[in-house]
Amino acid sequence: MPKATATVNMRKEEERWKVESDLRTLMEAEAIEKDPKRFAAAKALAKERLLELASVASESD
């Protein structure tokens, strides 16, 4: 198989893997949103992380 063909095939396989990964992510997000307790916990952690990032961003050098 010529290098160009191999490279194109690798790109197609990588793109397919990304699309499948995106689909899994979307399906998982939907499952989380349908579970109120799980969704609330994820939102609480997101808020906590934002506060941590804000404190890092506000630190003077």
CHARMM internal coordinates of N, CA and C (Angstrom, degrees):
IC EDIT
DIST 1 N 1 CA 1.4504
DIST 1 CA 1 C 1.5333
ANGL 1 N 1 CA 1 C 108.32
DIST 1 C 2 N 1.3129
ANGL 1 CA 1 C 2 N 118.04
DIHE 1 N 1 CA 1 C 2 N 127.73
DIST 2 N 2 CA 1.4589
ANGL 1 C 2 N 2 CA 121.09
DIHE 1 CA 1 C 2 N 2 CA 178.37
DIST 2 CA 2 C 1.5308
ANGL 2 N 2 CA 2 C 110.88
DIHE 1 C 2 N 2 CA 2 C -63.40
DIST 2 C 3 N 1.3441
ANGL 2 CA 2 C 3 N 115.06
DIHE 2 N 2 CA 2 C 3 N 154.18
DIST 3 N 3 CA 1.4745
ANGL 2 C 3 N 3 CA 120.12
DIHE 2 CA 2 C 3 N 3 CA -177.96
DIST 3 CA 3 C 1.5205
ANGL 3 N 3 CA 3 C 111.93
DIHE 2 C 3 N 3 CA 3 C -58.50
DIST 3 C 4 N 1.3354
ANGL 3 CA 3 C 4 N 117.37
DIHE 3 N 3 CA 3 C 4 N -42.16
DIST 4 N 4 CA 1.4640
ANGL 3 C 4 N 4 CA 120.29
DIHE 3 CA 3 C 4 N 4 CA -178.40
DIST 4 CA 4 C 1.5240
ANGL 4 N 4 CA 4 C 111.24
DIHE 3 C 4 N 4 CA 4 C -60.39
DIST 4 C 5 N 1.3127
ANGL 4 CA 4 C 5 N 117.18
DIHE 4 N 4 CA 4 C 5 N -42.57
DIST 5 N 5 CA 1.4641
ANGL 4 C 5 N 5 CA 121.26
DIHE 4 CA 4 C 5 N 5 CA 179.39
DIST 5 CA 5 C 1.5129
ANGL 5 N 5 CA 5 C 110.67
DIHE 4 C 5 N 5 CA 5 C -66.58
DIST 5 C 6 N 1.3115
ANGL 5 CA 5 C 6 N 116.75
DIHE 5 N 5 CA 5 C 6 N -41.17
DIST 6 N 6 CA 1.4674
ANGL 5 C 6 N 6 CA 120.98
DIHE 5 CA 5 C 6 N 6 CA 178.52
DIST 6 CA 6 C 1.5269
ANGL 6 N 6 CA 6 C 110.41
DIHE 5 C 6 N 6 CA 6 C -62.36
DIST 6 C 7 N 1.3359
ANGL 6 CA 6 C 7 N 116.45
DIHE 6 N 6 CA 6 C 7 N -41.28
DIST 7 N 7 CA 1.4613
ANGL 6 C 7 N 7 CA 120.99
DIHE 6 CA 6 C 7 N 7 CA -179.69
DIST 7 CA 7 C 1.5264
ANGL 7 N 7 CA 7 C 110.53
DIHE 6 C 7 N 7 CA 7 C -65.12
DIST 7 C 8 N 1.3226
ANGL 7 CA 7 C 8 N 116.51
DIHE 7 N 7 CA 7 C 8 N -43.00
DIST 8 N 8 CA 1.4694
ANGL 7 C 8 N 8 CA 120.35
DIHE 7 CA 7 C 8 N 8 CA 178.45
DIST 8 CA 8 C 1.5194
ANGL 8 N 8 CA 8 C 110.13
DIHE 7 C 8 N 8 CA 8 C -63.05
DIST 8 C 9 N 1.3225
ANGL 8 CA 8 C 9 N 117.33
DIHE 8 N 8 CA 8 C 9 N -43.31
DIST 9 N 9 CA 1.4674
ANGL 8 C 9 N 9 CA 120.83
DIHE 8 CA 8 C 9 N 9 CA 178.76
DIST 9 CA 9 C 1.5212
ANGL 9 N 9 CA 9 C 111.21
DIHE 8 C 9 N 9 CA 9 C -62.66
DIST 9 C 10 N 1.3296
ANGL 9 CA 9 C 10 N 116.87
DIHE 9 N 9 CA 9 C 10 N -40.50
DIST 10 N 10 CA 1.4738
ANGL 9 C 10 N 10 CA 120.45
DIHE 9 CA 9 C 10 N 10 CA 178.87
DIST 10 CA 10 C 1.5263
ANGL 10 N 10 CA 10 C 110.01
DIHE 9 C 10 N 10 CA 10 C -64.01
DIST 10 C 11 N 1.3244
ANGL 10 CA 10 C 11 N 117.02
DIHE 10 N 10 CA 10 C 11 N -40.85
DIST 11 N 11 CA 1.4686
ANGL 10 C 11 N 11 CA 120.15
DIHE 10 CA 10 C 11 N 11 CA 178.83
DIST 11 CA 11 C 1.5164
ANGL 11 N 11 CA 11 C 110.69
DIHE 10 C 11 N 11 CA 11 C -63.74
DIST 11 C 12 N 1.3225
ANGL 11 CA 11 C 12 N 116.62
DIHE 11 N 11 CA 11 C 12 N -42.38
DIST 12 N 12 CA 1.4662
ANGL 11 C 12 N 12 CA 120.32
DIHE 11 CA 11 C 12 N 12 CA 178.83
DIST 12 CA 12 C 1.5251
ANGL 12 N 12 CA 12 C 110.72
DIHE 11 C 12 N 12 CA 12 C -63.15
DIST 12 C 13 N 1.3254
ANGL 12 CA 12 C 13 N 117.35
DIHE 12 N 12 CA 12 C 13 N -42.90
DIST 13 N 13 CA 1.4565
ANGL 12 C 13 N 13 CA 121.32
DIHE 12 CA 12 C 13 N 13 CA 178.64
DIST 13 CA 13 C 1.5201
ANGL 13 N 13 CA 13 C 111.07
DIHE 12 C 13 N 13 CA 13 C -64.28
DIST 13 C 14 N 1.3274
ANGL 13 CA 13 C 14 N 116.87
DIHE 13 N 13 CA 13 C 14 N -40.70
DIST 14 N 14 CA 1.4663
ANGL 13 C 14 N 14 CA 120.73
DIHE 13 CA 13 C 14 N 14 CA 178.79
DIST 14 CA 14 C 1.5253
ANGL 14 N 14 CA 14 C 110.30
DIHE 13 C 14 N 14 CA 14 C -65.75
DIST 14 C 15 N 1.3232
ANGL 14 CA 14 C 15 N 116.82
DIHE 14 N 14 CA 14 C 15 N -43.05
DIST 15 N 15 CA 1.4610
ANGL 14 C 15 N 15 CA 120.56
DIHE 14 CA 14 C 15 N 15 CA 178.39
DIST 15 CA 15 C 1.5239
ANGL 15 N 15 CA 15 C 110.49
DIHE 14 C 15 N 15 CA 15 C -62.29
DIST 15 C 16 N 1.3157
ANGL 15 CA 15 C 16 N 117.38
DIHE 15 N 15 CA 15 C 16 N -41.41
DIST 16 N 16 CA 1.4669
ANGL 15 C 16 N 16 CA 121.60
DIHE 15 CA 15 C 16 N 16 CA 178.64
DIST 16 CA 16 C 1.5313
ANGL 16 N 16 CA 16 C 110.11
DIHE 15 C 16 N 16 CA 16 C -62.62
DIST 16 C 17 N 1.3427
ANGL 16 CA 16 C 17 N 116.65
DIHE 16 N 16 CA 16 C 17 N -42.82
DIST 17 N 17 CA 1.4608
ANGL 16 C 17 N 17 CA 120.68
DIHE 16 CA 16 C 17 N 17 CA 179.12
DIST 17 CA 17 C 1.5273
ANGL 17 N 17 CA 17 C 110.16
DIHE 16 C 17 N 17 CA 17 C -62.60
DIST 17 C 18 N 1.3396
ANGL 17 CA 17 C 18 N 117.20
DIHE 17 N 17 CA 17 C 18 N -41.83
DIST 18 N 18 CA 1.4636
ANGL 17 C 18 N 18 CA 120.48
DIHE 17 CA 17 C 18 N 18 CA 179.50
DIST 18 CA 18 C 1.5241
ANGL 18 N 18 CA 18 C 111.30
DIHE 17 C 18 N 18 CA 18 C -62.47
DIST 18 C 19 N 1.3379
ANGL 18 CA 18 C 19 N 115.88
DIHE 18 N 18 CA 18 C 19 N -43.45
DIST 19 N 19 CA 1.4636
ANGL 18 C 19 N 19 CA 119.98
DIHE 18 CA 18 C 19 N 19 CA 179.95
DIST 19 CA 19 C 1.5259
ANGL 19 N 19 CA 19 C 110.13
DIHE 18 C 19 N 19 CA 19 C -63.64
DIST 19 C 20 N 1.3152
ANGL 19 CA 19 C 20 N 117.32
DIHE 19 N 19 CA 19 C 20 N -42.75
DIST 20 N 20 CA 1.4661
ANGL 19 C 20 N 20 CA 120.23
DIHE 19 CA 19 C 20 N 20 CA 178.47
DIST 20 CA 20 C 1.5267
ANGL 20 N 20 CA 20 C 110.49
DIHE 19 C 20 N 20 CA 20 C -64.68
DIST 20 C 21 N 1.3161
ANGL 20 CA 20 C 21 N 117.02
DIHE 20 N 20 CA 20 C 21 N -39.02
DIST 21 N 21 CA 1.4614
ANGL 20 C 21 N 21 CA 121.10
DIHE 20 CA 20 C 21 N 21 CA 177.72
DIST 21 CA 21 C 1.5316
ANGL 21 N 21 CA 21 C 110.36
DIHE 20 C 21 N 21 CA 21 C -64.43
DIST 21 C 22 N 1.3266
ANGL 21 CA 21 C 22 N 116.33
DIHE 21 N 21 CA 21 C 22 N -43.08
DIST 22 N 22 CA 1.4644
ANGL 21 C 22 N 22 CA 120.55
DIHE 21 CA 21 C 22 N 22 CA 177.57
DIST 22 CA 22 C 1.5234
ANGL 22 N 22 CA 22 C 111.20
DIHE 21 C 22 N 22 CA 22 C -60.43
DIST 22 C 23 N 1.3240
ANGL 22 CA 22 C 23 N 115.98
DIHE 22 N 22 CA 22 C 23 N -41.46
DIST 23 N 23 CA 1.4632
ANGL 22 C 23 N 23 CA 119.97
DIHE 22 CA 22 C 23 N 23 CA 178.52
DIST 23 CA 23 C 1.5265
ANGL 23 N 23 CA 23 C 110.85
DIHE 22 C 23 N 23 CA 23 C -62.35
DIST 23 C 24 N 1.3281
ANGL 23 CA 23 C 24 N 116.34
DIHE 23 N 23 CA 23 C 24 N -44.23
DIST 24 N 24 CA 1.4776
ANGL 23 C 24 N 24 CA 119.30
DIHE 23 CA 23 C 24 N 24 CA 178.32
DIST 24 CA 24 C 1.5311
ANGL 24 N 24 CA 24 C 110.15
DIHE 23 C 24 N 24 CA 24 C -60.88
DIST 24 C 25 N 1.3304
ANGL 24 CA 24 C 25 N 116.67
DIHE 24 N 24 CA 24 C 25 N -40.71
DIST 25 N 25 CA 1.4646
ANGL 24 C 25 N 25 CA 121.37
DIHE 24 CA 24 C 25 N 25 CA 179.45
DIST 25 CA 25 C 1.5207
ANGL 25 N 25 CA 25 C 110.87
DIHE 24 C 25 N 25 CA 25 C -62.99
DIST 25 C 26 N 1.3255
ANGL 25 CA 25 C 26 N 116.87
DIHE 25 N 25 CA 25 C 26 N -44.75
DIST 26 N 26 CA 1.4621
ANGL 25 C 26 N 26 CA 120.40
DIHE 25 CA 25 C 26 N 26 CA 179.39
DIST 26 CA 26 C 1.5217
ANGL 26 N 26 CA 26 C 111.79
DIHE 25 C 26 N 26 CA 26 C -64.36
DIST 26 C 27 N 1.3126
ANGL 26 CA 26 C 27 N 116.52
DIHE 26 N 26 CA 26 C 27 N -40.04
DIST 27 N 27 CA 1.4670
ANGL 26 C 27 N 27 CA 120.40
DIHE 26 CA 26 C 27 N 27 CA 178.50
DIST 27 CA 27 C 1.5225
ANGL 27 N 27 CA 27 C 110.81
DIHE 26 C 27 N 27 CA 27 C -65.39
DIST 27 C 28 N 1.3152
ANGL 27 CA 27 C 28 N 117.22
DIHE 27 N 27 CA 27 C 28 N -40.41
DIST 28 N 28 CA 1.4647
ANGL 27 C 28 N 28 CA 121.41
DIHE 27 CA 27 C 28 N 28 CA 178.80
DIST 28 CA 28 C 1.5307
ANGL 28 N 28 CA 28 C 110.26
DIHE 27 C 28 N 28 CA 28 C -66.85
DIST 28 C 29 N 1.3365
ANGL 28 CA 28 C 29 N 117.01
DIHE 28 N 28 CA 28 C 29 N -40.77
DIST 29 N 29 CA 1.4667
ANGL 28 C 29 N 29 CA 120.76
DIHE 28 CA 28 C 29 N 29 CA 178.61
DIST 29 CA 29 C 1.5241
ANGL 29 N 29 CA 29 C 110.66
DIHE 28 C 29 N 29 CA 29 C -61.57
DIST 29 C 30 N 1.3191
ANGL 29 CA 29 C 30 N 116.29
DIHE 29 N 29 CA 29 C 30 N -41.43
DIST 30 N 30 CA 1.4642
ANGL 29 C 30 N 30 CA 120.14
DIHE 29 CA 29 C 30 N 30 CA 178.74
DIST 30 CA 30 C 1.5224
ANGL 30 N 30 CA 30 C 110.77
DIHE 29 C 30 N 30 CA 30 C -63.26
DIST 30 C 31 N 1.3204
ANGL 30 CA 30 C 31 N 116.50
DIHE 30 N 30 CA 30 C 31 N -41.09
DIST 31 N 31 CA 1.4645
ANGL 30 C 31 N 31 CA 120.31
DIHE 30 CA 30 C 31 N 31 CA 178.95
DIST 31 CA 31 C 1.5273
ANGL 31 N 31 CA 31 C 110.42
DIHE 30 C 31 N 31 CA 31 C -64.20
DIST 31 C 32 N 1.3143
ANGL 31 CA 31 C 32 N 117.24
DIHE 31 N 31 CA 31 C 32 N -39.47
DIST 32 N 32 CA 1.4671
ANGL 31 C 32 N 32 CA 121.48
DIHE 31 CA 31 C 32 N 32 CA 179.41
DIST 32 CA 32 C 1.5235
ANGL 32 N 32 CA 32 C 110.22
DIHE 31 C 32 N 32 CA 32 C -65.52
DIST 32 C 33 N 1.3293
ANGL 32 CA 32 C 33 N 116.90
DIHE 32 N 32 CA 32 C 33 N -44.81
DIST 33 N 33 CA 1.4595
ANGL 32 C 33 N 33 CA 120.64
DIHE 32 CA 32 C 33 N 33 CA -179.31
DIST 33 CA 33 C 1.5285
ANGL 33 N 33 CA 33 C 112.08
DIHE 32 C 33 N 33 CA 33 C -63.08
DIST 33 C 34 N 1.3084
ANGL 33 CA 33 C 34 N 118.04
DIHE 33 N 33 CA 33 C 34 N -29.91
DIST 34 N 34 CA 1.4675
ANGL 33 C 34 N 34 CA 121.90
DIHE 33 CA 33 C 34 N 34 CA -179.57
DIST 34 CA 34 C 1.5271
ANGL 34 N 34 CA 34 C 112.86
DIHE 33 C 34 N 34 CA 34 C -79.39
DIST 34 C 35 N 1.3357
ANGL 34 CA 34 C 35 N 116.43
DIHE 34 N 34 CA 34 C 35 N -12.78
DIST 35 N 35 CA 1.4657
ANGL 34 C 35 N 35 CA 121.59
DIHE 34 CA 34 C 35 N 35 CA -179.40
DIST 35 CA 35 C 1.5292
ANGL 35 N 35 CA 35 C 107.78
DIHE 34 C 35 N 35 CA 35 C -106.39
DIST 35 C 36 N 1.3453
ANGL 35 CA 35 C 36 N 117.79
DIHE 35 N 35 CA 35 C 36 N 98.79
DIST 36 N 36 CA 1.4711
ANGL 35 C 36 N 36 CA 120.64
DIHE 35 CA 35 C 36 N 36 CA -173.96
DIST 36 CA 36 C 1.5317
ANGL 36 N 36 CA 36 C 114.13
DIHE 35 C 36 N 36 CA 36 C -54.61
DIST 36 C 37 N 1.3120
ANGL 36 CA 36 C 37 N 117.23
DIHE 36 N 36 CA 36 C 37 N -41.44
DIST 37 N 37 CA 1.4655
ANGL 36 C 37 N 37 CA 120.17
DIHE 36 CA 36 C 37 N 37 CA -178.24
DIST 37 CA 37 C 1.5380
ANGL 37 N 37 CA 37 C 110.57
DIHE 36 C 37 N 37 CA 37 C -66.56
DIST 37 C 38 N 1.3086
ANGL 37 CA 37 C 38 N 115.37
DIHE 37 N 37 CA 37 C 38 N -45.65
DIST 38 N 38 CA 1.4683
ANGL 37 C 38 N 38 CA 120.67
DIHE 37 CA 37 C 38 N 38 CA 179.72
DIST 38 CA 38 C 1.5295
ANGL 38 N 38 CA 38 C 110.99
DIHE 37 C 38 N 38 CA 38 C -64.90
DIST 38 C 39 N 1.3412
ANGL 38 CA 38 C 39 N 116.81
DIHE 38 N 38 CA 38 C 39 N -41.97
DIST 39 N 39 CA 1.4585
ANGL 38 C 39 N 39 CA 121.39
DIHE 38 CA 38 C 39 N 39 CA 179.95
DIST 39 CA 39 C 1.5226
ANGL 39 N 39 CA 39 C 110.61
DIHE 38 C 39 N 39 CA 39 C -64.50
DIST 39 C 40 N 1.3203
ANGL 39 CA 39 C 40 N 117.39
DIHE 39 N 39 CA 39 C 40 N -42.48
DIST 40 N 40 CA 1.4676
ANGL 39 C 40 N 40 CA 121.31
DIHE 39 CA 39 C 40 N 40 CA 178.99
DIST 40 CA 40 C 1.5266
ANGL 40 N 40 CA 40 C 110.56
DIHE 39 C 40 N 40 CA 40 C -63.25
DIST 40 C 41 N 1.3246
ANGL 40 CA 40 C 41 N 117.15
DIHE 40 N 40 CA 40 C 41 N -40.51
DIST 41 N 41 CA 1.4655
ANGL 40 C 41 N 41 CA 120.55
DIHE 40 CA 40 C 41 N 41 CA 179.12
DIST 41 CA 41 C 1.5300
ANGL 41 N 41 CA 41 C 110.89
DIHE 40 C 41 N 41 CA 41 C -64.80
DIST 41 C 42 N 1.3248
ANGL 41 CA 41 C 42 N 116.33
DIHE 41 N 41 CA 41 C 42 N -40.56
DIST 42 N 42 CA 1.4651
ANGL 41 C 42 N 42 CA 120.24
DIHE 41 CA 41 C 42 N 42 CA 179.08
DIST 42 CA 42 C 1.5290
ANGL 42 N 42 CA 42 C 110.65
DIHE 41 C 42 N 42 CA 42 C -65.82
DIST 42 C 43 N 1.3326
ANGL 42 CA 42 C 43 N 116.76
DIHE 42 N 42 CA 42 C 43 N -41.20
DIST 43 N 43 CA 1.4659
ANGL 42 C 43 N 43 CA 119.72
DIHE 42 CA 42 C 43 N 43 CA 178.09
DIST 43 CA 43 C 1.5229
ANGL 43 N 43 CA 43 C 111.27
DIHE 42 C 43 N 43 CA 43 C -65.48
DIST 43 C 44 N 1.3212
ANGL 43 CA 43 C 44 N 117.53
DIHE 43 N 43 CA 43 C 44 N -38.85
DIST 44 N 44 CA 1.4624
ANGL 43 C 44 N 44 CA 121.24
DIHE 43 CA 43 C 44 N 44 CA 178.87
DIST 44 CA 44 C 1.5312
ANGL 44 N 44 CA 44 C 110.03
DIHE 43 C 44 N 44 CA 44 C -63.66
DIST 44 C 45 N 1.3221
ANGL 44 CA 44 C 45 N 116.78
DIHE 44 N 44 CA 44 C 45 N -42.80
DIST 45 N 45 CA 1.4593
ANGL 44 C 45 N 45 CA 119.92
DIHE 44 CA 44 C 45 N 45 CA 178.42
DIST 45 CA 45 C 1.5320
ANGL 45 N 45 CA 45 C 110.76
DIHE 44 C 45 N 45 CA 45 C -65.89
DIST 45 C 46 N 1.3278
ANGL 45 CA 45 C 46 N 117.15
DIHE 45 N 45 CA 45 C 46 N -38.41
DIST 46 N 46 CA 1.4655
ANGL 45 C 46 N 46 CA 120.60
DIHE 45 CA 45 C 46 N 46 CA 177.92
DIST 46 CA 46 C 1.5272
ANGL 46 N 46 CA 46 C 110.22
DIHE 45 C 46 N 46 CA 46 C -60.91
DIST 46 C 47 N 1.3262
ANGL 46 CA 46 C 47 N 116.39
DIHE 46 N 46 CA 46 C 47 N -42.55
DIST 47 N 47 CA 1.4667
ANGL 46 C 47 N 47 CA 120.52
DIHE 46 CA 46 C 47 N 47 CA 178.85
DIST 47 CA 47 C 1.5231
ANGL 47 N 47 CA 47 C 110.55
DIHE 46 C 47 N 47 CA 47 C -63.59
DIST 47 C 48 N 1.3358
ANGL 47 CA 47 C 48 N 116.11
DIHE 47 N 47 CA 47 C 48 N -42.83
DIST 48 N 48 CA 1.4679
ANGL 47 C 48 N 48 CA 121.36
DIHE 47 CA 47 C 48 N 48 CA 178.57
DIST 48 CA 48 C 1.5403
ANGL 48 N 48 CA 48 C 110.42
DIHE 47 C 48 N 48 CA 48 C -59.53
DIST 48 C 49 N 1.3161
ANGL 48 CA 48 C 49 N 116.00
DIHE 48 N 48 CA 48 C 49 N -46.12
DIST 49 N 49 CA 1.4685
ANGL 48 C 49 N 49 CA 120.53
DIHE 48 CA 48 C 49 N 49 CA -179.93
DIST 49 CA 49 C 1.5277
ANGL 49 N 49 CA 49 C 111.40
DIHE 48 C 49 N 49 CA 49 C -63.97
DIST 49 C 50 N 1.3337
ANGL 49 CA 49 C 50 N 116.52
DIHE 49 N 49 CA 49 C 50 N -39.14
DIST 50 N 50 CA 1.4633
ANGL 49 C 50 N 50 CA 119.71
DIHE 49 CA 49 C 50 N 50 CA 177.90
DIST 50 CA 50 C 1.5229
ANGL 50 N 50 CA 50 C 110.67
DIHE 49 C 50 N 50 CA 50 C -62.43
DIST 50 C 51 N 1.3191
ANGL 50 CA 50 C 51 N 116.72
DIHE 50 N 50 CA 50 C 51 N -40.90
DIST 51 N 51 CA 1.4660
ANGL 50 C 51 N 51 CA 120.56
DIHE 50 CA 50 C 51 N 51 CA 178.51
DIST 51 CA 51 C 1.5318
ANGL 51 N 51 CA 51 C 110.56
DIHE 50 C 51 N 51 CA 51 C -64.60
DIST 51 C 52 N 1.3408
ANGL 51 CA 51 C 52 N 116.35
DIHE 51 N 51 CA 51 C 52 N -39.55
DIST 52 N 52 CA 1.4641
ANGL 51 C 52 N 52 CA 119.81
DIHE 51 CA 51 C 52 N 52 CA 177.36
DIST 52 CA 52 C 1.5289
ANGL 52 N 52 CA 52 C 110.74
DIHE 51 C 52 N 52 CA 52 C -63.25
DIST 52 C 53 N 1.3154
ANGL 52 CA 52 C 53 N 115.86
DIHE 52 N 52 CA 52 C 53 N -44.71
DIST 53 N 53 CA 1.4732
ANGL 52 C 53 N 53 CA 119.81
DIHE 52 CA 52 C 53 N 53 CA 179.25
DIST 53 CA 53 C 1.5167
ANGL 53 N 53 CA 53 C 111.36
DIHE 52 C 53 N 53 CA 53 C -63.88
DIST 53 C 54 N 1.3288
ANGL 53 CA 53 C 54 N 116.14
DIHE 53 N 53 CA 53 C 54 N -39.36
DIST 54 N 54 CA 1.4582
ANGL 53 C 54 N 54 CA 119.62
DIHE 53 CA 53 C 54 N 54 CA 179.00
DIST 54 CA 54 C 1.5116
ANGL 54 N 54 CA 54 C 111.28
DIHE 53 C 54 N 54 CA 54 C -62.84
DIST 54 C 55 N 1.3350
ANGL 54 CA 54 C 55 N 117.05
DIHE 54 N 54 CA 54 C 55 N -38.03
DIST 55 N 55 CA 1.4632
ANGL 54 C 55 N 55 CA 119.07
DIHE 54 CA 54 C 55 N 55 CA 179.95
DIST 55 CA 55 C 1.5200
ANGL 55 N 55 CA 55 C 110.68
DIHE 54 C 55 N 55 CA 55 C -69.84
DIST 55 C 56 N 1.3198
ANGL 55 CA 55 C 56 N 117.09
DIHE 55 N 55 CA 55 C 56 N -34.52
DIST 56 N 56 CA 1.4558
ANGL 55 C 56 N 56 CA 120.20
DIHE 55 CA 55 C 56 N 56 CA 177.31
DIST 56 CA 56 C 1.5329
ANGL 56 N 56 CA 56 C 109.93
DIHE 55 C 56 N 56 CA 56 C -68.23
DIST 56 C 57 N 1.3262
ANGL 56 CA 56 C 57 N 115.74
DIHE 56 N 56 CA 56 C 57 N -42.64
DIST 57 N 57 CA 1.4684
ANGL 56 C 57 N 57 CA 120.42
DIHE 56 CA 56 C 57 N 57 CA -178.12
DIST 57 CA 57 C 1.5311
ANGL 57 N 57 CA 57 C 111.21
DIHE 56 C 57 N 57 CA 57 C -66.78
DIST 57 C 58 N 1.3245
ANGL 57 CA 57 C 58 N 117.21
DIHE 57 N 57 CA 57 C 58 N -29.29
DIST 58 N 58 CA 1.4523
ANGL 57 C 58 N 58 CA 119.61
DIHE 57 CA 57 C 58 N 58 CA -176.86
DIST 58 CA 58 C 1.5270
ANGL 58 N 58 CA 58 C 113.37
DIHE 57 C 58 N 58 CA 58 C -87.80
DIST 58 C 59 N 1.3377
ANGL 58 CA 58 C 59 N 116.92
DIHE 58 N 58 CA 58 C 59 N -8.97
DIST 59 N 59 CA 1.4711
ANGL 58 C 59 N 59 CA 119.94
DIHE 58 CA 58 C 59 N 59 CA 178.74
DIST 59 CA 59 C 1.5188
ANGL 59 N 59 CA 59 C 109.31
DIHE 58 C 59 N 59 CA 59 C -66.64
DIST 59 C 60 N 1.3438
ANGL 59 CA 59 C 60 N 115.14
DIHE 59 N 59 CA 59 C 60 N 137.84
DIST 60 N 60 CA 1.4646
ANGL 59 C 60 N 60 CA 119.16
DIHE 59 CA 59 C 60 N 60 CA 177.71
DIST 60 CA 60 C 1.5166
ANGL 60 N 60 CA 60 C 109.61
DIHE 59 C 60 N 60 CA 60 C -85.16
DIST 60 C 61 N 1.3238
ANGL 60 CA 60 C 61 N 114.86
DIHE 60 N 60 CA 60 C 61 N 148.21
DIST 61 N 61 CA 1.4717
ANGL 60 C 61 N 61 CA 119.68
DIHE 60 CA 60 C 61 N 61 CA -178.90
DIST 61 CA 61 C 1.5058
ANGL 61 N 61 CA 61 C 112.35
DIHE 60 C 61 N 61 CA 61 C -81.96
END
COOR INIT
IC SEED 1 N 1 CA 1 C
IC BUILD
